[in-house]
Amino acid sequence: MEQVRTRRRGAVLEQAILDAAWAELREGGWSGFSITRVADRCGTAKNVVYRRWDNRVELAQAVLVRALRAGDALVESSGDLRADLLQFLRGLEAFYSGPFGEVVRGVLLERQERTSSLAGPEVPRPIAALVDAAVARGELAGSPSAFVQNIGHALMTSELIHTAEPLRGDAVEVLVDQVWLPALRQESTTH
């Protein structure tokens, strides 16, 4: 029986490309990642991929954003901000320790656009939700700036960029206990 091949378009095609890119990154890591390999895996032409993303950095960044957004819903407040921040950073530690840590590092080092992960204006949704929950239950007096809310993940990412490894173990607790949580508490009282 002859297999009928349907032509994918729009969001369906984009998801197929992102799925192929995810699989390529998972199997080959950053060093082996290319638009050609993604197109071959997806069963499409390179120019179809290049119409959506200019280069491998943009494509990998789209894959990472999709993966991180999928994890956004998994963060729930425990009722204690310290525990929540530790849980968030432990999840980031696990993500950076897996096959995608190398991808995050590669994207950040190779991309042309340089932006501050501290200044924002965006705060990752999981962090914003945890801070909002802490404010609602009175654990923080007010909502700190994006800069302060971004300290934890920005330092984890900085460590990844500089050493090719995320902060681990006790260093994560030190970051929360001596830097991030005190900054959140201090600034929440001044806003």
FIKOLZA-1660 file (N, C-alpha, C; in steps of 0.1 Angstrom, whole numbers, plus 5000, padded with zeros to 4 digits):
% residues 191
   i   px   py   pz ch aa at
   1 5008 4988 5000  A  M  N
   1 5000 5000 5000  A  M CA
   1 5009 5012 5000  A  M  C
   2 5006 5022 4991  A  E  N
   2 5013 5034 4990  A  E CA
   2 5009 5044 5001  A  E  C
   3 5020 5049 5008  A  Q  N
   3 5017 5058 5019  A  Q CA
   3 5015 5072 5013  A  Q  C
   4 5004 5079 5017  A  V  N
   4 5001 5092 5013  A  V CA
   4 5008 5102 5022  A  V  C
   5 5016 5111 5017  A  R  N
   5 5023 5120 5025  A  R CA
   5 5016 5134 5025  A  R  C
   6 5013 5139 5036  A  T  N
   6 5006 5152 5036  A  T CA
   6 5016 5163 5039  A  T  C
   7 5013 5174 5033  A  R  N
   7 5022 5185 5034  A  R CA
   7 5018 5193 5047  A  R  C
   8 5028 5195 5055  A  R  N
   8 5026 5202 5068  A  R CA
   8 5028 5217 5065  A  R  C
   9 5020 5225 5073  A  R  N
   9 5021 5239 5071  A  R CA
   9 5019 5245 5085  A  R  C
  10 5023 5258 5086  A  G  N
  10 5020 5266 5098  A  G CA
  10 5025 5260 5111  A  G  C
  11 5016 5260 5121  A  A  N
  11 5020 5256 5134  A  A CA
  11 5023 5241 5134  A  A  C
  12 5017 5233 5126  A  V  N
  12 5020 5219 5126  A  V CA
  12 5034 5217 5121  A  V  C
  13 5038 5224 5110  A  L  N
  13 5052 5223 5105  A  L CA
  13 5062 5228 5115  A  L  C
  14 5059 5239 5121  A  E  N
  14 5068 5245 5131  A  E CA
  14 5070 5235 5143  A  E  C
  15 5059 5229 5148  A  Q  N
  15 5061 5220 5159  A  Q CA
  15 5069 5207 5155  A  Q  C
  16 5067 5203 5142  A  A  N
  16 5075 5192 5137  A  A CA
  16 5090 5195 5137  A  A  C
  17 5093 5207 5132  A  I  N
  17 5107 5212 5132  A  I CA
  17 5113 5213 5146  A  I  C
  18 5105 5219 5155  A  L  N
  18 5110 5220 5169  A  L CA
  18 5111 5206 5176  A  L  C
  19 5103 5197 5173  A  D  N
  19 5104 5183 5178  A  D CA
  19 5117 5177 5172  A  D  C
  20 5119 5179 5159  A  A  N
  20 5132 5173 5153  A  A CA
  20 5144 5180 5159  A  A  C
  21 5143 5193 5161  A  A  N
  21 5155 5200 5168  A  A CA
  21 5157 5195 5182  A  A  C
  22 5146 5192 5189  A  W  N
  22 5147 5187 5203  A  W CA
  22 5155 5174 5203  A  W  C
  23 5150 5165 5194  A  A  N
  23 5156 5152 5192  A  A CA
  23 5171 5153 5188  A  A  C
  24 5174 5162 5179  A  E  N
  24 5188 5163 5175  A  E CA
  24 5197 5168 5187  A  E  C
  25 5192 5178 5194  A  L  N
  25 5199 5183 5206  A  L CA
  25 5201 5173 5216  A  L  C
  26 5191 5165 5219  A  R  N
  26 5191 5155 5229  A  R CA
  26 5201 5144 5225  A  R  C
  27 5202 5140 5213  A  E  N
  27 5211 5129 5208  A  E CA
  27 5225 5134 5205  A  E  C
  28 5226 5146 5199  A  G  N
  28 5239 5150 5195  A  G CA
  28 5245 5162 5202  A  G  C
  29 5238 5168 5211  A  G  N
  29 5243 5179 5218  A  G CA
  29 5245 5191 5210  A  G  C
  30 5251 5202 5215  A  W  N
  30 5252 5214 5208  A  W CA
  30 5263 5213 5197  A  W  C
  31 5273 5206 5199  A  S  N
  31 5284 5206 5189  A  S CA
  31 5280 5199 5176  A  S  C
  32 5270 5190 5176  A  G  N
  32 5266 5184 5164  A  G CA
  32 5253 5189 5159  A  G  C
  33 5248 5200 5165  A  F  N
  33 5235 5206 5161  A  F CA
  33 5236 5214 5148  A  F  C
  34 5228 5211 5138  A  S  N
  34 5228 5219 5126  A  S CA
  34 5214 5220 5120  A  S  C
  35 5212 5230 5112  A  I  N
  35 5199 5231 5105  A  I CA
  35 5197 5220 5095  A  I  C
  36 5208 5216 5089  A  T  N
  36 5208 5205 5079  A  T CA
  36 5203 5192 5086  A  T  C
  37 5208 5189 5097  A  R  N
  37 5204 5177 5104  A  R CA
  37 5190 5177 5109  A  R  C
  38 5186 5189 5114  A  V  N
  38 5172 5191 5118  A  V CA
  38 5162 5189 5106  A  V  C
  39 5166 5195 5095  A  A  N
  39 5157 5194 5083  A  A CA
  39 5156 5180 5078  A  A  C
  40 5168 5173 5078  A  D  N
  40 5168 5159 5074  A  D CA
  40 5159 5150 5083  A  D  C
  41 5160 5152 5096  A  R  N
  41 5152 5145 5106  A  R CA
  41 5137 5148 5104  A  R  C
  42 5134 5160 5102  A  C  N
  42 5120 5164 5100  A  C CA
  42 5114 5160 5087  A  C  C
  43 5123 5157 5077  A  G  N
  43 5118 5154 5064  A  G CA
  43 5113 5166 5056  A  G  C
  44 5121 5177 5058  A  T  N
  44 5118 5189 5051  A  T CA
  44 5131 5195 5045  A  T  C
  45 5129 5206 5038  A  A  N
  45 5141 5212 5032  A  A CA
  45 5147 5222 5042  A  A  C
  46 5160 5225 5040  A  K  N
  46 5167 5234 5049  A  K CA
  46 5161 5248 5048  A  K  C
  47 5157 5252 5036  A  N  N
  47 5152 5266 5034  A  N CA
  47 5138 5268 5041  A  N  C
  48 5131 5257 5044  A  V  N
  48 5119 5257 5051  A  V CA
  48 5122 5261 5066  A  V  C
  49 5132 5255 5071  A  V  N
  49 5137 5258 5085  A  V CA
  49 5142 5273 5085  A  V  C
  50 5150 5276 5075  A  Y  N
  50 5156 5290 5075  A  Y CA
  50 5146 5301 5073  A  Y  C
  51 5134 5298 5068  A  R  N
  51 5124 5308 5067  A  R CA
  51 5118 5312 5081  A  R  C
  52 5120 5303 5090  A  R  N
  52 5115 5305 5104  A  R CA
  52 5126 5310 5114  A  R  C
  53 5138 5305 5112  A  W  N
  53 5149 5308 5121  A  W CA
  53 5161 5311 5112  A  W  C
  54 5168 5321 5115  A  D  N
  54 5180 5325 5107  A  D CA
  54 5192 5316 5109  A  D  C
  55 5193 5309 5120  A  N  N
  55 5205 5301 5123  A  N CA
  55 5202 5291 5134  A  N  C
  56 5212 5283 5137  A  R  N
  56 5210 5273 5147  A  R CA
  56 5208 5278 5161  A  R  C
  57 5214 5290 5163  A  V  N
  57 5212 5296 5177  A  V CA
  57 5197 5300 5179  A  V  C
  58 5191 5306 5169  A  E  N
  58 5177 5310 5170  A  E CA
  58 5168 5298 5171  A  E  C
  59 5171 5287 5164  A  L  N
  59 5163 5275 5164  A  L CA
  59 5164 5268 5178  A  L  C
  60 5177 5267 5183  A  A  N
  60 5179 5261 5196  A  A CA
  60 5172 5269 5207  A  A  C
  61 5173 5283 5206  A  Q  N
  61 5166 5291 5215  A  Q CA
  61 5151 5289 5216  A  Q  C
  62 5145 5287 5204  A  A  N
  62 5131 5284 5203  A  A CA
  62 5128 5271 5210  A  A  C
  63 5136 5261 5208  A  V  N
  63 5135 5248 5215  A  V CA
  63 5135 5249 5230  A  V  C
  64 5145 5257 5235  A  L  N
  64 5147 5259 5249  A  L CA
  64 5135 5267 5255  A  L  C
  65 5131 5277 5248  A  V  N
  65 5119 5284 5253  A  V CA
  65 5107 5275 5254  A  V  C
  66 5105 5267 5244  A  R  N
  66 5093 5258 5245  A  R CA
  66 5095 5248 5257  A  R  C
  67 5107 5243 5259  A  A  N
  67 5109 5234 5270  A  A CA
  67 5107 5240 5284  A  A  C
  68 5112 5252 5285  A  L  N
  68 5111 5259 5298  A  L CA
  68 5096 5263 5300  A  L  C
  69 5089 5267 5290  A  R  N
  69 5075 5270 5291  A  R CA
  69 5067 5258 5295  A  R  C
  70 5070 5247 5290  A  A  N
  70 5063 5234 5294  A  A CA
  70 5065 5231 5309  A  A  C
  71 5077 5235 5314  A  G  N
  71 5079 5233 5328  A  G CA
  71 5074 5244 5337  A  G  C
  72 5069 5255 5332  A  D  N
  72 5064 5266 5340  A  D CA
  72 5052 5261 5349  A  D  C
  73 5044 5253 5344  A  A  N
  73 5032 5249 5351  A  A CA
  73 5035 5240 5362  A  A  C
  74 5047 5234 5362  A  L  N
  74 5051 5224 5372  A  L CA
  74 5055 5230 5386  A  L  C
  75 5057 5243 5386  A  V  N
  75 5062 5250 5398  A  V CA
  75 5050 5254 5407  A  V  C
  76 5049 5248 5418  A  E  N
  76 5038 5252 5427  A  E CA
  76 5044 5257 5440  A  E  C
  77 5038 5266 5446  A  S  N
  77 5043 5272 5459  A  S CA
  77 5040 5262 5470  A  S  C
  78 5050 5260 5478  A  S  N
  78 5048 5251 5490  A  S CA
  78 5043 5258 5502  A  S  C
  79 5042 5271 5501  A  G  N
  79 5038 5279 5512  A  G CA
  79 5050 5285 5520  A  G  C
  80 5062 5282 5515  A  D  N
  80 5074 5288 5521  A  D CA
  80 5084 5292 5510  A  D  C
  81 5087 5305 5510  A  L  N
  81 5094 5311 5499  A  L CA
  81 5108 5305 5497  A  L  C
  82 5115 5302 5508  A  R  N
  82 5128 5296 5508  A  R CA
  82 5128 5282 5501  A  R  C
  83 5118 5274 5505  A  A  N
  83 5117 5261 5499  A  A CA
  83 5113 5262 5484  A  A  C
  84 5105 5272 5481  A  D  N
  84 5101 5274 5467  A  D CA
  84 5113 5278 5458  A  D  C
  85 5121 5287 5464  A  L  N
  85 5133 5291 5456  A  L CA
  85 5143 5280 5454  A  L  C
  86 5145 5272 5465  A  L  N
  86 5153 5261 5464  A  L CA
  86 5148 5250 5453  A  L  C
  87 5135 5248 5454  A  Q  N
  87 5129 5239 5444  A  Q CA
  87 5131 5244 5430  A  Q  C
  88 5129 5257 5428  A  F  N
  88 5131 5262 5415  A  F CA
  88 5146 5261 5410  A  F  C
  89 5155 5264 5419  A  L  N
  89 5169 5263 5415  A  L CA
  89 5174 5249 5413  A  L  C
  90 5168 5240 5421  A  R  N
  90 5172 5225 5419  A  R CA
  90 5167 5220 5406  A  R  C
  91 5155 5225 5402  A  G  N
  91 5150 5221 5389  A  G CA
  91 5159 5227 5378  A  G  C
  92 5163 5240 5379  A  L  N
  92 5172 5246 5370  A  L CA
  92 5186 5238 5370  A  L  C
  93 5190 5234 5381  A  E  N
  93 5203 5227 5382  A  E CA
  93 5201 5214 5374  A  E  C
  94 5190 5207 5376  A  A  N
  94 5188 5194 5369  A  A CA
  94 5187 5197 5354  A  A  C
  95 5181 5207 5350  A  F  N
  95 5179 5210 5335  A  F CA
  95 5193 5213 5330  A  F  C
  96 5201 5222 5337  A  Y  N
  96 5214 5225 5332  A  Y CA
  96 5224 5214 5333  A  Y  C
  97 5222 5204 5342  A  S  N
  97 5231 5192 5343  A  S CA
  97 5228 5182 5332  A  S  C
  98 5216 5183 5326  A  G  N
  98 5212 5173 5316  A  G CA
  98 5218 5177 5302  A  G  C
  99 5213 5171 5292  A  P  N
  99 5219 5174 5278  A  P CA
  99 5217 5188 5274  A  P  C
 100 5207 5195 5280  A  F  N
 100 5204 5209 5275  A  F CA
 100 5212 5220 5282  A  F  C
 101 5220 5216 5292  A  G  N
 101 5229 5226 5298  A  G CA
 101 5239 5231 5287  A  G  C
 102 5245 5222 5280  A  E  N
 102 5254 5225 5269  A  E CA
 102 5247 5234 5258  A  E  C
 103 5235 5231 5256  A  V  N
 103 5227 5239 5246  A  V CA
 103 5225 5253 5251  A  V  C
 104 5221 5254 5263  A  V  N
 104 5219 5268 5269  A  V CA
 104 5232 5276 5268  A  V  C
 105 5243 5269 5272  A  R  N
 105 5256 5276 5272  A  R CA
 105 5260 5280 5258  A  R  C
 106 5258 5271 5248  A  G  N
 106 5261 5274 5235  A  G CA
 106 5253 5285 5229  A  G  C
 107 5240 5285 5232  A  V  N
 107 5231 5296 5227  A  V CA
 107 5236 5309 5233  A  V  C
 108 5238 5310 5246  A  L  N
 108 5242 5322 5252  A  L CA
 108 5255 5327 5247  A  L  C
 109 5265 5319 5245  A  L  N
 109 5278 5323 5240  A  L CA
 109 5278 5327 5225  A  L  C
 110 5269 5321 5217  A  E  N
 110 5270 5323 5203  A  E CA
 110 5260 5334 5198  A  E  C
 111 5250 5337 5205  A  R  N
 111 5240 5346 5200  A  R CA
 111 5246 5360 5199  A  R  C
 112 5241 5367 5189  A  Q  N
 112 5245 5381 5187  A  Q CA
 112 5240 5391 5197  A  Q  C
 113 5227 5389 5200  A  E  N
 113 5220 5399 5209  A  E CA
 113 5224 5396 5223  A  E  C
 114 5229 5406 5230  A  R  N
 114 5233 5405 5244  A  R CA
 114 5223 5413 5252  A  R  C
 115 5217 5406 5261  A  T  N
 115 5207 5412 5270  A  T CA
 115 5210 5408 5285  A  T  C
 116 5206 5416 5294  A  S  N
 116 5208 5413 5308  A  S CA
 116 5198 5404 5313  A  S  C
 117 5202 5393 5320  A  S  N
 117 5193 5384 5326  A  S CA
 117 5188 5389 5339  A  S  C
 118 5194 5400 5344  A  L  N
 118 5190 5406 5357  A  L CA
 118 5180 5417 5355  A  L  C
 119 5183 5426 5346  A  A  N
 119 5175 5438 5344  A  A CA
 119 5161 5436 5339  A  A  C
 120 5159 5424 5333  A  G  N
 120 5146 5421 5328  A  G CA
 120 5142 5429 5316  A  G  C
 121 5131 5434 5313  A  P  N
 121 5120 5436 5323  A  P CA
 121 5112 5424 5327  A  P  C
 122 5115 5413 5320  A  E  N
 122 5107 5401 5323  A  E CA
 122 5113 5393 5334  A  E  C
 123 5104 5387 5342  A  V  N
 123 5108 5377 5352  A  V CA
 123 5102 5364 5348  A  V  C
 124 5109 5353 5348  A  P  N
 124 5103 5340 5344  A  P CA
 124 5090 5338 5352  A  P  C
 125 5081 5333 5345  A  R  N
 125 5067 5330 5351  A  R CA
 125 5068 5323 5364  A  R  C
 126 5076 5312 5365  A  P  N
 126 5076 5305 5377  A  P CA
 126 5081 5313 5389  A  P  C
 127 5091 5321 5387  A  I  N
 127 5096 5330 5397  A  I CA
 127 5086 5340 5401  A  I  C
 128 5080 5347 5391  A  A  N
 128 5070 5357 5394  A  A CA
 128 5058 5351 5402  A  A  C
 129 5054 5339 5398  A  A  N
 129 5043 5332 5406  A  A CA
 129 5047 5329 5420  A  A  C
 130 5059 5325 5422  A  L  N
 130 5063 5322 5436  A  L CA
 130 5064 5334 5444  A  L  C
 131 5069 5345 5438  A  V  N
 131 5070 5358 5445  A  V CA
 131 5056 5363 5448  A  V  C
 132 5047 5363 5438  A  D  N
 132 5034 5367 5441  A  D CA
 132 5027 5360 5452  A  D  C
 133 5029 5346 5452  A  A  N
 133 5023 5338 5463  A  A CA
 133 5029 5342 5477  A  A  C
 134 5042 5345 5477  A  A  N
 134 5048 5350 5490  A  A CA
 134 5043 5363 5494  A  A  C
 135 5040 5372 5485  A  V  N
 135 5034 5385 5488  A  V CA
 135 5020 5383 5493  A  V  C
 136 5012 5375 5486  A  A  N
 136 4998 5372 5490  A  A CA
 136 4997 5367 5504  A  A  C
 137 5007 5358 5508  A  R  N
 137 5006 5352 5522  A  R CA
 137 5013 5361 5532  A  R  C
 138 5019 5372 5528  A  G  N
 138 5025 5381 5537  A  G CA
 138 5040 5378 5540  A  G  C
 139 5046 5369 5533  A  E  N
 139 5060 5365 5535  A  E CA
 139 5069 5376 5530  A  E  C
 140 5065 5383 5520  A  L  N
 140 5071 5395 5514  A  L CA
 140 5062 5407 5516  A  L  C
 141 5067 5418 5519  A  A  N
 141 5059 5430 5521  A  A CA
 141 5053 5436 5508  A  A  C
 142 5061 5434 5497  A  G  N
 142 5057 5439 5484  A  G CA
 142 5064 5431 5473  A  G  C
 143 5062 5435 5461  A  S  N
 143 5068 5428 5450  A  S CA
 143 5082 5435 5446  A  S  C
 144 5093 5427 5448  A  P  N
 144 5106 5433 5445  A  P CA
 144 5107 5435 5430  A  P  C
 145 5117 5443 5426  A  S  N
 145 5120 5446 5412  A  S CA
 145 5123 5433 5404  A  S  C
 146 5122 5435 5391  A  A  N
 146 5126 5424 5382  A  A CA
 146 5141 5420 5384  A  A  C
 147 5149 5430 5387  A  F  N
 147 5164 5428 5389  A  F CA
 147 5166 5418 5401  A  F  C
 148 5159 5421 5412  A  V  N
 148 5161 5412 5424  A  V CA
 148 5154 5399 5422  A  V  C
 149 5143 5398 5415  A  Q  N
 149 5136 5385 5413  A  Q CA
 149 5145 5376 5404  A  Q  C
 150 5153 5382 5395  A  N  N
 150 5161 5375 5386  A  N CA
 150 5174 5370 5391  A  N  C
 151 5178 5374 5403  A  I  N
 151 5192 5371 5408  A  I CA
 151 5195 5356 5408  A  I  C
 152 5186 5348 5413  A  G  N
 152 5188 5334 5414  A  G CA
 152 5192 5327 5401  A  G  C
 153 5183 5328 5392  A  H  N
 153 5185 5321 5379  A  H CA
 153 5196 5328 5371  A  H  C
 154 5198 5341 5373  A  A  N
 154 5209 5348 5366  A  A CA
 154 5223 5343 5370  A  A  C
 155 5224 5341 5383  A  L  N
 155 5237 5336 5389  A  L CA
 155 5239 5321 5385  A  L  C
 156 5228 5313 5385  A  M  N
 156 5230 5299 5381  A  M CA
 156 5234 5299 5366  A  M  C
 157 5229 5307 5358  A  T  N
 157 5232 5307 5344  A  T CA
 157 5246 5313 5342  A  T  C
 158 5250 5323 5349  A  S  N
 158 5263 5328 5348  A  S CA
 158 5274 5318 5351  A  S  C
 159 5271 5310 5362  A  E  N
 159 5280 5299 5365  A  E CA
 159 5281 5289 5354  A  E  C
 160 5270 5286 5348  A  L  N
 160 5270 5277 5336  A  L CA
 160 5278 5282 5325  A  L  C
 161 5277 5295 5322  A  I  N
 161 5284 5301 5311  A  I CA
 161 5299 5300 5314  A  I  C
 162 5303 5304 5326  A  H  N
 162 5318 5305 5329  A  H CA
 162 5325 5292 5332  A  H  C
 163 5317 5282 5337  A  T  N
 163 5324 5269 5341  A  T CA
 163 5319 5257 5334  A  T  C
 164 5308 5259 5326  A  A  N
 164 5302 5248 5319  A  A CA
 164 5294 5238 5328  A  A  C
 165 5293 5243 5341  A  E  N
 165 5285 5235 5351  A  E CA
 165 5276 5245 5359  A  E  C
 166 5264 5240 5363  A  P  N
 166 5256 5249 5371  A  P CA
 166 5261 5248 5386  A  P  C
 167 5256 5257 5394  A  L  N
 167 5259 5256 5408  A  L CA
 167 5252 5243 5413  A  L  C
 168 5258 5237 5423  A  R  N
 168 5253 5224 5428  A  R CA
 168 5253 5224 5443  A  R  C
 169 5245 5215 5448  A  G  N
 169 5245 5211 5462  A  G CA
 169 5244 5223 5472  A  G  C
 170 5254 5224 5481  A  D  N
 170 5254 5235 5491  A  D CA
 170 5255 5248 5485  A  D  C
 171 5261 5250 5473  A  A  N
 171 5262 5263 5467  A  A CA
 171 5248 5268 5463  A  A  C
 172 5239 5260 5460  A  V  N
 172 5225 5264 5457  A  V CA
 172 5219 5270 5470  A  V  C
 173 5221 5263 5481  A  E  N
 173 5215 5268 5493  A  E CA
 173 5222 5281 5498  A  E  C
 174 5235 5282 5496  A  V  N
 174 5241 5295 5499  A  V CA
 174 5236 5306 5490  A  V  C
 175 5234 5304 5478  A  L  N
 175 5228 5314 5469  A  L CA
 175 5214 5318 5474  A  L  C
 176 5206 5309 5478  A  V  N
 176 5192 5312 5483  A  V CA
 176 5193 5319 5496  A  V  C
 177 5201 5313 5506  A  D  N
 177 5201 5318 5519  A  D CA
 177 5209 5331 5521  A  D  C
 178 5219 5333 5514  A  Q  N
 178 5228 5345 5516  A  Q CA
 178 5227 5356 5506  A  Q  C
 179 5221 5353 5494  A  V  N
 179 5220 5363 5484  A  V CA
 179 5205 5366 5480  A  V  C
 180 5199 5356 5474  A  W  N
 180 5186 5358 5468  A  W CA
 180 5175 5361 5478  A  W  C
 181 5173 5353 5488  A  L  N
 181 5162 5355 5497  A  L CA
 181 5164 5368 5505  A  L  C
 182 5176 5371 5510  A  P  N
 182 5178 5384 5517  A  P CA
 182 5175 5396 5508  A  P  C
 183 5179 5395 5495  A  A  N
 183 5176 5406 5486  A  A CA
 183 5161 5408 5483  A  A  C
 184 5154 5397 5482  A  L  N
 184 5140 5397 5480  A  L CA
 184 5133 5404 5492  A  L  C
 185 5137 5399 5504  A  R  N
 185 5131 5405 5516  A  R CA
 185 5134 5419 5518  A  R  C
 186 5146 5423 5516  A  Q  N
 186 5151 5437 5517  A  Q CA
 186 5143 5446 5508  A  Q  C
 187 5143 5442 5495  A  E  N
 187 5137 5451 5485  A  E CA
 187 5122 5451 5486  A  E  C
 188 5116 5441 5491  A  S  N
 188 5101 5441 5492  A  S CA
 188 5096 5451 5502  A  S  C
 189 5105 5454 5512  A  T  N
 189 5101 5464 5522  A  T CA
 189 5103 5479 5517  A  T  C
 190 5111 5480 5506  A  T  N
 190 5113 5494 5501  A  T CA
 190 5105 5498 5490  A  T  C
 191 5097 5489 5484  A  H  N
 191 5088 5492 5473  A  H CA
 191 5074 5495 5478  A  H  C
% end
